Amino acid sequence: VNGFDSMAAFLDRVYEGIEAGECIGGTDPDDYFDAMAWHCYYFSETFTPENWLEGNNSVYQVMAAHGDGEKKVFLTEFGFSDGGDAEKDALQASYFKEIYRLAQESMPYLDSLYPFRMVEDETAAEWGGSIEIYYGLFRVFDA
């Protein structure tokens, strides 16, 4: 709901539940997961390299605060919908460059990073509306 703030709060609550014995598998987070993954999208906030890094770091800091700072992180989905707008597409290409630069230079906990979709998909509108069509890195309609 609130992007990274919601993710950090949710993850903190998961750790608290595990540590308090509220889960059936024990009180050690290692019994539940060996790594972390999250989707780092922007829906209501404007992308900047700084807020993207700060947001991801805030989720990672929850892991570290609960003793899991050594676990690898996989950013399993990220991307931007350009809505079919070529100008917006060019701007978002620069975002990808910044994200990869930050991943390499400022996120030692990050194992890997996965864009959401390689190609734009017209059928995605059936399940997510027209915004979903334009998340791809490449346009291949009529190909």
Rosetta blueprint (number, residue, H / E / L):
1 V L
2 N L
3 G L
4 F H
5 D H
6 S H
7 M H
8 A H
9 A H
10 F H
11 L H
12 D H
13 R H
14 V H
15 Y H
16 E H
17 G H
18 I H
19 E H
20 A L
21 G L
22 E L
23 C L
24 I L
25 G L
26 G L
27 T L
28 D L
29 P H
30 D H
31 D H
32 Y L
33 F L
34 D L
35 A E
36 M E
37 A E
38 W E
39 H E
40 C L
41 Y L
42 Y L
43 F L
44 S L
45 E L
46 T L
47 F L
48 T L
49 P H
50 E H
51 N H
52 W H
53 L H
54 E H
55 G H
56 N H
57 N H
58 S H
59 V H
60 Y H
61 Q H
62 V H
63 M H
64 A H
65 A H
66 H L
67 G L
68 D L
69 G L
70 E L
71 K L
72 K E
73 V E
74 F E
75 L E
76 T E
77 E E
78 F E
79 G L
80 F L
81 S L
82 D L
83 G L
84 G L
85 D L
86 A H
87 E H
88 K H
89 D H
90 A H
91 L H
92 Q H
93 A H
94 S H
95 Y H
96 F H
97 K H
98 E H
99 I H
100 Y H
101 R H
102 L H
103 A H
104 Q H
105 E H
106 S H
107 M L
108 P L
109 Y L
110 L E
111 D E
112 S E
113 L E
114 Y E
115 P E
116 F L
117 R L
118 M L
119 V E
120 E L
121 D L
122 E H
123 T H
124 A H
125 A H
126 E H
127 W H
128 G H
129 G L
130 S H
131 I H
132 E H
133 I H
134 Y H
135 Y H
136 G L
137 L L
138 F E
139 R L
140 V L
141 F L
142 D L
143 A L
